[in-house]
Amino acid sequence: MTAGTSSGRTQSAILIPVPEADTVVGRWRHEYDPVAAAGVPAHITLVVPWLPPSEITQDDLDELDSELADVKAFDFELTHVDWFSRRVLWVAPEPDGLFRDLTNRLADQFGTPPYEDEFDEIRPHLTVAHASDGVELVPIAADVSRGLPLRCRAEEVWVMVGDGNRWACRHRIKLAS
């Protein structure tokens, strides 16, 4: 699988990194998720695309900081594998309500609906692998399942920017303790 943004274009994203997940999904993500190979850590997306990277200003980042100032770090578990149309394998966080709330809050604040409002429902998830020719995801799902549940802690929110080939962290927000 070729590294890059999932859309192949320049974009930004707001996400919560989940470093604890690397022990369970890291090897699979790097092989079968193009954004992992392009520099995006294991994460749960809040909003993608966010603002065009070339248009993100310090004022936008300050507004994001302000919007998240009252959000406390929180614990969650990665509990089970699931699928988007048998084409994308992902892991579910529980509880997922805080992720949904943050997504809605940020989308409303910035007028940037997640996934460009393509989906009717927000499904917080950590992507593990995308199916491609000759790749069988069922054995990967079984392997990942053996490492679950996995206790995790959301401590930061990142703004990442991608140029179509590589991603970089542009801004980090430490959640309140």
Residue, then its C-alpha position, 0 to 999 in steps of 0.5 A: m500500500t502506498a503511503g499518503t493521505s487517505s484522500g491523496r490530497t493536501q489536508s489537515a486533521i484533528l485527532i487523539p493519538v493512541p500510542e498504547a495501541d501500537t503494541v496491538v495494531g502497529r505492525w498491521r497499520h504500517e503495512y495496510d494503512p497508508v496514513a500510518a506509513a505516511g507518519v500518522p500514529a495510531h489515533i482516533t480521528l475527531v475531524v478530517p478534513w479540518l482546514p486547508p493546511s496552507e490556511i491554518t493560522q495561529d488564530d485558528l490554533d488559538e481558537l482550537d486551544s480555547e475550545l478544548a481548554d476545559v476538556k480533561a484527559f480521559d480513560f477508555e478501552l479499545t474493546h473489539v474489532d469491527w468493519f466498514s463494509r469489509r473493506v476497512l478493519w478498525v478497533a472500537p473505543e469504549p466509551d465512545g461518547l466523549f469522542r463523538d462529543l468532541t467531534n461534534r463540538l469541533a465540527d460546529q465550532f469550525g464549520t468542518p463536518p467530519y469526513e466532509d459530512e459523507f456519513d450519517e453517523i459518527r463512528p469513533h474508531l482506530t483504523v487498523a487496515h484497508a483491504s487491497d488486492g490479495v489482502e485478507l483482513v480476517p486473520i489480521a482481525a483475529d490477531v488484533s482481537r487477541g490483544l483486546p481489550l486494551r486500556c488507553r488514555a486520551e491525553e493530547v489532541w493533535v493537529m496533523v497536516g498532510d501534503g498528499n505523501r507525508w503527514a506531520c504534527r503541526h500543533r499539540i494540545k495537552l488535555a487538562s489533568 
